[in-house]
Structure formats: structure tokens, C-alpha cells
């Protein structure tokens, strides 16, 4: 039985267009595309997204997902069409990058208790860090698990790569790139 093609949205959190986490995400995307999935990448730092201000308007019955008008207006429809989300980020002070964190905060209006919810989506995390210690990802993994739990997402896996500081260092980590490709090939 052939697997159903998925529409995968990758949220790229790196400010560097060719950064290590972006290259890791592209390894995932290439393998997913070869497996027959449609992949769309969004460079989050290139977007104009203001932080959630906690106004609560999104919790009103007749509200749009969010009353703040910015580039999230074009992102929300893409997220609603997605069959899977992939978060790709460099490690910034032991969590995801600030642009990606701002976008994640704005997903609050898509929580399961809302009519606009994204519950049930499969998600994956791809991250790189200059820090050589695998333990440096502890905060990011905890945050990702908590957000996924709150949003009722299904975590399919992660690829966390320490010790890649300079742009292009990921090329010296072929096993990490292969793990990202394997994760993409194993999608249900």
C-alpha cells in the first residue's frame, strides 16, 4: 500500500540563509520530496511578525485566528493546509531562535481549544548548536515537548546536532544529515 503524499511545512528559524540548521532542514526536505511529499519552507527571520501581546481576542467565538495584522496573515493558511510541521532552528541561548519563538508564540490562537486548532499534526524538530555538548539541547527539547503537548501534536522525532558553529560546519556531519533524511523517509 502506497503512503499518502503529505504537505510538509518547514519553519526555518536561522537568520543565516545557508546556515547549518537550514542545510539540515534541506536534507530533510530533499528526502521528503524524493519520497513523494510536497515540501514548503518558510524563512521565518525574513517575515515581519510582531510578538503576541496576550490580548485574548483570538479566544472570542467570532474572531479571526489573530487580530494582529502582519506577515502571520500569510502563514496561518499555510499552517492550516499542512499535514506536518518541521521546526528547524539554530540553538540560541539553549532554545529556538528569537524569530521562530515569536512565530511559535503566535500559534497560541491555533490551540486545540480554538476552532482554528492544529491538533493532531505530526511535528519534528531539527536543530544545530555551536555548543559541542548534546546536553545543550535540554531546554529546547523540553520547550518543544511542552508546546507539542499543549497543541496536541504528535512528535515524530528530532535531529539535534551539537558542535557546528561556523556556516557550513554541518557538511562535516554526514551522519546528522543522513538522520534528517532517514526521518523524512520514515514519515507515515
C-alpha positions in Angstrom: 0.0 0.0 0.0 1.4 3.3 -1.1 1.8 6.1 1.5 -0.3 9.2 1.1 1.6 12.3 0.0 1.9 14.9 2.7 2.1 18.7 2.6 5.0 19.5 4.9 5.8 23.0 6.1 9.3 23.6 7.3 9.7 26.7 9.5 13.3 27.8 9.1 14.5 29.8 12.2 18.0 30.7 11.2 18.9 34.3 10.2 21.6 32.8 8.0 20.1 31.8 4.6 22.6 29.0 4.3 23.1 28.2 8.0 23.7 24.8 9.5 20.1 24.3 10.6 18.8 25.4 7.2 21.1 22.9 5.5 19.9 20.2 7.9 16.3 21.1 7.0 17.1 20.9 3.3 18.5 17.4 3.8 15.1 16.5 5.3 13.2 18.3 2.6 15.1 16.6 -0.2 14.4 13.2 1.2 10.8 14.0 1.8 10.4 15.3 -1.8 12.0 12.2 -3.2 9.5 10.1 -1.1 6.7 11.9 -2.9 5.8 14.6 -0.3 5.2 18.3 -1.1 7.6 20.5 0.9 7.3 24.2 1.6 10.0 26.1 3.5 9.3 29.4 5.2 12.3 31.6 6.2 10.9 33.0 9.5 13.5 35.7 10.0 12.5 37.2 6.6 9.0 37.8 7.9 7.6 40.8 9.7 6.0 39.1 12.8 5.2 41.1 15.9 5.0 39.3 19.2 1.8 38.1 20.7 0.5 40.7 23.1 -1.8 38.4 25.0 -4.9 40.4 24.2 -7.2 37.3 24.2 -9.1 38.4 21.1 -8.4 35.1 19.5 -10.4 33.4 22.2 -13.6 35.2 21.3 -16.1 33.0 19.3 -16.2 35.1 16.1 -12.6 36.1 16.0 -10.0 35.5 13.2 -7.0 33.5 14.3 -5.3 36.7 15.4 -6.2 40.3 15.4 -2.6 41.4 14.8 -2.0 42.2 11.2 1.4 41.3 9.9 3.1 38.5 7.9 1.4 35.8 10.0 -1.7 36.6 7.9 0.0 34.7 5.1 1.4 32.0 7.3 -1.8 30.9 9.1 -3.4 29.5 5.9 -0.2 27.5 5.1 -0.2 26.0 8.5 -3.8 25.0 8.3 -3.2 23.2 5.0 -0.1 21.4 6.4 -0.1 17.7 7.1 3.1 18.1 9.1 5.2 20.9 10.6 9.0 20.8 10.9 10.8 23.3 13.2 14.4 24.0 12.1 16.5 26.2 14.3 20.0 27.0 15.5 20.2 26.9 19.2 20.1 30.4 20.7 20.7 30.6 24.4 19.6 27.0 24.8 16.3 27.3 23.0 15.0 28.2 19.5 15.9 31.4 17.7 14.0 34.6 18.5 12.2 34.8 15.2 11.0 31.2 15.5 10.0 31.8 19.1 7.9 34.8 18.1 6.1 32.7 15.4 5.5 29.9 17.9 4.0 32.3 20.4 1.6 33.5 17.7 0.4 29.9 17.3 -1.4 30.3 20.6 -4.5 31.3 18.7 -4.4 27.9 16.9 -4.5 25.9 20.2 -6.8 22.9 20.3 -9.5 24.7 22.3 -9.9 27.1 19.4 -11.9 26.4 16.3 -8.8 27.2 14.3 -6.8 24.5 16.0 -3.9 22.5 14.5 -4.3 19.5 16.9 -3.1 16.1 15.6 -0.4 17.4 13.4 2.8 15.4 13.2 5.8 17.6 14.0 9.6 17.2 14.0 12.5 19.3 15.4 15.8 19.9 13.6 18.4 21.9 15.5 22.1 22.7 15.4 24.3 24.3 18.1 27.8 25.7 18.3 28.0 24.1 21.8 29.6 20.7 21.5 27.6 19.2 24.3 24.4 17.2 23.5 23.1 18.4 26.8 22.9 21.9 25.5 19.6 20.9 23.7 17.9 20.1 27.0 16.0 23.4 27.2 15.0 23.3 23.5 13.8 19.7 23.8 11.7 20.5 26.9 10.2 23.5 25.3 9.4 21.7 22.1 7.7 18.8 24.0 5.7 21.2 26.1 4.5 23.2 23.1 3.7 20.0 21.2 1.8 18.6 24.2 -0.2 21.8 24.6 -1.0 21.9 20.8 -1.8 18.2 20.8 0.8 17.5 18.1 2.4 14.1 17.5 6.2 14.3 17.8 7.7 12.1 15.1 11.3 12.7 16.0 14.2 15.1 16.2 17.7 15.6 14.8 19.9 17.6 17.2 23.4 18.4 16.1 26.0 19.9 18.5 29.4 21.3 17.6 28.5 23.1 14.4 29.4 26.8 14.9 30.6 28.2 11.5 28.4 28.3 8.4 28.9 25.1 6.5 30.1 23.0 9.5 27.1 20.7 9.1 28.8 19.3 5.9 31.3 17.7 8.3 28.5 15.9 10.0 27.2 13.4 7.3 25.6 11.2 9.9 23.4 14.1 11.1 22.4 14.9 7.5 21.6 11.2 7.0 19.5 11.1 10.2 17.4 14.0 8.9 17.0 12.2 5.6 16.0 9.0 7.4 13.4 10.8 9.5 11.9 12.2 6.3 11.9 8.8 4.6 10.1 7.2 7.6 7.1 9.5 7.6 3.9 7.6 8.0 
